[in-house]
Amino acid sequence: MTRGVLPWQSLGLFDEQQYKKNLRRRTLLRNRPITACCISPSNKLVISGTASGVLETYDLVNSYARSTNATTTTHSTSSIHSASYIHAQDGCIYCLVSDDQRGLLWLGGDRDLRCFHWDYLDAHLPHGEHHVEVVEKINLGCGETNGIAIHPAHNTIIVAGGDTKAYLYDYEYSKVVGALKGHEEYLHDVILDKKSGSLVATCSEDCTLRLWDLRNHQCIRIFDRKRKHRHSSSKRFVTSALFDNDSDFLLMGDGAKNLSIGYVGTGEVVHSISLTGIPSRIRAYEENVLLSCFDDSVVRLFTWRLNSVAEAKGCNKSVFDLAVSNDESMFVSCGTSDLLDVYIRSFVSSMRLRSQSQYLGS
């Protein structure tokens, strides 16, 4: 028997160009990172958003039961597929933020700002439904939405825009009621001090964190992370921040891989530590602070004095987002892969949730 051209090739059934096109497409689809995650107020669902605009849900209750059984059998962390997935928008989903008081989930990304009802998501999506009604779709005209803060006492959300401003949007009257102007570059995040209800921090690519008084929309403090006469100053963009419980201090992460404590009263940085990656998210957790970083697979727990307490090594080489449940019984991390790590009262991953968005339209 001679080795020659395969019969299906000789008959002209092999389309090389189409094959290469399909291969590129599959490669693209399978390399869509999970860019945002959120836990429902009921702790029933984990919701994730991808770089391609896909919103996915994971039935946490049933997943945990299956994961526990599988782990007992195999002695390893099991992987659970999403229960449903929908193409929520064109472009990347940058943030998913829960308004627990009003039962809403807000989605920010490359296009419009959108919100959904948690009750509907809890009731329908665990059963595999692939369609969800958008409660409201808002075009602020600021390009992408990089961060969202919910005001607990007013019908207002504060949005970190892809231009240089943060926008105050009243969703009861469906209109922008103000803007925080002063940054020179786009914003990475916006954080509300929940104790005062009037203090907001904005993190920007211009290497500053600004504090704003919502009562008059004025900037009252500037933390400037630039270093004069140093070429590395451009790397010190501010990525994320978190106020302490007393509103006296805040933590901030910057592009030079620093985590710093700033004193709100003076706008001065009082202490900093170096990290192995660029901080991506800072979350409160059990009187301490959870920190995730780009280019680092480890989620770290720090005290407010920046002492390391615990580490959680996940499956993502770079962690983009962290979500903490209301009762702080669990947290979830996501990043460069198609997996989310779920930690339940432990810093060892209890289960892994696997995205199915790579199969959409394939």
N, C-alpha and C positions, 0 to 999 in steps of 0.2 A: 504494500500500500504506500503510495507516494504522498509526501506532504506538500500540498499546494494551497491554493487559495480556498478558503472556506466556501462551501456551496452558497450560503446566503449572501456572501460578499460578491461572488461571481455572478449571481442573479441580479445584482444591483439593488438589493434590499437594504443595504447598509448606507445610511445617510450620515457621513462623517461630520458635516457642519451641524446638523441637528443634534447629533450625539454630544458634540462639544458644548453646544448651547445648553442642553439639558444638564450636563455635568456642571457647568458654571452656575446654573440656576440652583441646582441642588446644594452646591457648596455655599452659595450666598444664603439660601434659606436656612441652612444648618449652622450658620455662624451669626445668628441674631442674638445678641446678649439680652438678658433680662435686666432692664434699666431701672425698674421701680417695683416696690411691693408694699402691701398693706394688709392688715388683719382686721376682719369685721368686728364691730362692737360686741357681737354675740360670741366671738371666738369660734364660729362655725366655719368661716371661709378664710382662706388666704387668696388675695388677688395680686396678680403680677402684670406688669406692662413691659412690652419689648421694644427694641429699637425700630421695629417695623410697624408699630402701632397696633399690635395685637394685645387684647386684654384677656387674661386667662384666670379661671377660678379653680380652686382646689378644695374639695370637701374635707375639712380638717378632722371632723369627728370620725367619719368612716375610714379616712386615711390613717389616722392614728391607731385605730383598732387593727387594721390590716398590717400596718407597719410593726406593731407590737408582736403580732403572731409570727410575721416573717422573720423578725429579728430573733425571736426565741428559737426558731427552727434553724436559721442559718448563722446566727451569732454575728451578723453584720447589718449595717444600716441599709434599710430597703428604700427603693425608689417608687414613688407613687405618681401616676400620670394625672394631668389636669382633668377635671370633670367636664369642662366646657371651655370654648375659646371663641372670641368674636373679633373681627377686624374693627376696632373702635375708631380709628382715624388713620389718615395718611401721615407718615412721618413718625419720629420717635416719641415715646411716652417718657417724660422726664420725671414726673412726680405723681404719686397717688396719695391723697390726704383725706382722712376721715373726719367728717363733722358729726361726732357722736350725738351731740345734743339735738340735732335736727335730723339725724338719720340719713345723712347724705355722704356720698363718696365723690370727691373732686379729682378730676384728671387734668393734668397739664402737660402740654407737649409742643410739637412743632406747629400745630394748627390752633384750632379753637380750644378754649377752656370749656370743659364739659362736666356735668354732674349727673349722678344716678342715685336712686333710692336703695338704701341698704336692705330694706324689707323685701323688695322685689328680688334683689340679688340673692339674698339668703334663701328665699322660697323657691326660685326657679333654676338658678344656675347649677346647684349640686346635682340636678337631674339631667344634666347634659344639654340644656337649652342653649342654642347658639345665636340667640337674638335678644337684645336688651334695649329697652326704650330709654333714650336720653331725656332727662328731666329738663335740662337747659343746656344750650350751646351758645357760647359767648365769644365774640371776636373783639378783643381789646385793641387790635391794631398794633401790637407790640412785638410781632414775630412769635418766637417761642415763649412758653411759660416754664421757667426753670425752678420755681418754688412757690408754695402756697401756704399761707398762715390763716387759720380760722379764728375770728374774734368770737369768744364764747358768749359775750353779752349783747352783741349787736348782730344784725343780719349782714355782716360784712366779711369779706375775705380780702386779704392783702396778697397781691400777686407780684412775684419777681419777674420782670419783663426781660425780653431779649434785646430791648433797647437799653436805655440807661436809667429807667424809672421803675418804681414800684407803684402799682395801681391799687386803689381802694374801690372795691366793687360792692354795691348794695344789691343783693340778689332778690330782696323783697320788691324793690322798685326797678330792678333790671337796668341799672345805670352805674357808670363810674362817678364816684362822689369826690374823688381827689387823687392826687399823684404826689409821690415823694421824689423830688428832683434834686440832683446834685452830683451824682456819680458821672464819671467820664467814660466808663465802659459798661458792658452788659452785666446783669446781676446773676449770681449763682444761686442765691437762696434768700429767703426772708423769714425772720423768726419773731414771734410775738412774745413779750413778757406777760405771761398770764396773770401774774400777781397784780401788777399795776393796771393792766388792760389798756395802757396808753403809750407804752414804750415798745418800739419796733427796731430790730436790727436788720440791716441789709448788707449782704456780702457781695463783693464785686470783683470783677476782673481787673479793676483799676488799682488793686492792692490796698483797698481801704474797706473797713467796716464802719458804717455810719449808724448812729442812734437817732431815732426820730420820735418826736412827740406827736401822737395822733390827734391831739386836741387842736393843734394849729398847723400840723403838717410841716413843722420846722425841724431841721437837723440840729441836734443839741451837742453831739460829741462825734469825733472822728478818730478811729484807731487807724493810724497810717502804718502799714507794714513795709512800705518802701524804705530802702536804705540809700541815702544820698551817695552819689559818686560810685555806685557799685553796679556792675552790669547784671548781677544776679537779681536785682530788685524786681525785674519784670516777672520773675517766677513766684513772687510772694502774693499772688492773687488770693483773696479770701474765699474759701469754699463753703464753709458751714459754721454754725455757731449755736450756742445754747445758754440761756440765762439760768442762774442758780435760783433756788427757792425763795431767797430773800431779795432778789433783784439787785444785789450789790456787785456781783461779779458775773462775767460770762466767759465761756470757753470759745475759742475760735481756731479753726484750722487754716493753714495756708499752703500755697503751692511749693514752698521750700521745705515741705515735710515737717512742719512744726505744729505743735499743739500748745496754745498759749492761754493764760488767764489774764483777762483785762478787768480793770477796776472801772465800773460804770461811772462813778462820781467824777473821775478826772480824765478818762479816756487813755489811761496809761496801761501798758502791758507790765505785769508784775512778776510773771514767771513763765518760762517756756521749756518744753522738752522736744528733742528730735525724735522723729519716727522713721520707719523704713519705707513708708509710702505717703502719698498725699491724702489727707483726710477727706473722705467723701460724705460721711454722715456722722452727726453727734446726737445721741439720744439719751434721755434720762432713763435710769434703770435701777430700782431698789436703792435709792439714795446715792447712787453712784452714776457713772457715765459710760455708755457704750460708744465705742469708736470703730468705724470701718474706714478702710483706706483703699485708694486706687493702687494697683501694683503690689498688693499685699493680701494674702489669703486668710489672714488671722483677724478676727474681731476681738478687740481688747476691752476689758473692763477696768476703768480707772476710778480712783477717788477724786474728789474735787481738789485735792492737793497734788493731783497728777501722779499718785502712786499706783503702780500696776497691781491689780487684784487677781484677775483671771484672764485666760485666753481661750478662744474658741476657733479652732482651725477647720475651715470649711472646704468645699470642693471647688470654689472659684478662685482663680489666681489673682483676680482683682475684684474687690467688692464695691458695688455701686450704691447700694441702698440697704437700709435697716428698717425693720418695722417691729414695734413692741406692742404687745397686747395691753388692753386697759388695766387688767389686774396684774400686769407684769409677770405673769406665769410663763410666758414664752416670748421669744423673739425670732425673727426670720431675716435671713440675709440673701442677697442675690447679686449677680455680677456677670462675668464674661461667658459663662457656660449656660446650658439649658437647664440647670438645676438650681433649686433654692434649698438652703439648709434651714431646718426647723429645730430650734433648741427649746425643750420643755423642761423648766426647772433644772437645767443642767447646762454645762458648757461643752458637752459632747452632743453632736448632732443626733437628735432622736429619729428623724426621718428626712428624706430628701424628696422634693417635689419636682417632677420632670415636666418641662414645657413640651407641648405638642404643636407649637406654632410653626415649626419647620415643615409640617405636613399640610399647612393651609395652601390650597391651590396647587399642590404638587400632583 
